[in-house]
Amino acid sequence: MKTISIFILLIYWSIMIFAPVMSKDVKFSRAKVNNTKMVEQKPQG
């Protein structure tokens, strides 16, 4: 039982630490995607 609670605590703290980092990364990648779409919207011909 003790090992399970330690494992759950590890998962909890990893989420608490990595959630803000991941959200920043997602926002950054979305901005990148938006910029590339704007660049690619040139008239083809």
VMD Tcl script that draws the C-alpha trace (Angstrom):
set ca {
  {0.00 0.00 0.00}
  {2.86 2.38 0.80}
  {4.49 1.86 -2.61}
  {1.17 2.60 -4.35}
  {0.73 5.88 -2.45}
  {4.32 6.90 -3.28}
  {3.67 6.07 -6.94}
  {0.48 8.19 -6.93}
  {2.34 11.07 -5.29}
  {5.07 10.84 -7.94}
  {2.48 11.02 -10.73}
  {0.72 13.91 -9.00}
  {3.89 15.97 -8.60}
  {5.06 15.24 -12.15}
  {1.69 16.54 -13.43}
  {1.90 19.61 -11.20}
  {5.43 20.38 -12.45}
  {4.96 19.56 -16.15}
  {1.42 20.95 -16.69}
  {2.49 24.65 -16.93}
  {5.48 23.71 -19.08}
  {3.28 21.68 -21.43}
  {0.65 24.42 -21.68}
  {3.36 26.94 -22.63}
  {4.68 24.50 -25.22}
  {1.19 23.98 -26.67}
  {0.62 27.74 -26.93}
  {4.02 28.17 -28.61}
  {3.35 25.39 -31.13}
  {-0.11 26.86 -31.89}
  {1.48 30.24 -32.58}
  {4.00 28.54 -34.87}
  {1.19 26.76 -36.76}
  {-0.72 30.03 -37.18}
  {2.37 31.79 -38.54}
  {3.11 29.01 -41.04}
  {-0.52 29.04 -42.23}
  {-0.35 32.79 -42.81}
  {2.84 32.32 -44.80}
  {1.43 29.46 -46.86}
  {-1.73 31.36 -47.87}
  {-0.13 32.82 -51.00}
  {-2.14 32.62 -54.23}
  {-1.08 29.61 -56.23}
  {-0.55 29.95 -59.95}
}
mol new
graphics top color blue
foreach p $ca { graphics top sphere $p radius 0.5 }
foreach p [lrange $ca 0 end-1] q [lrange $ca 1 end] { graphics top cylinder $p $q radius 0.2 }
display resetview
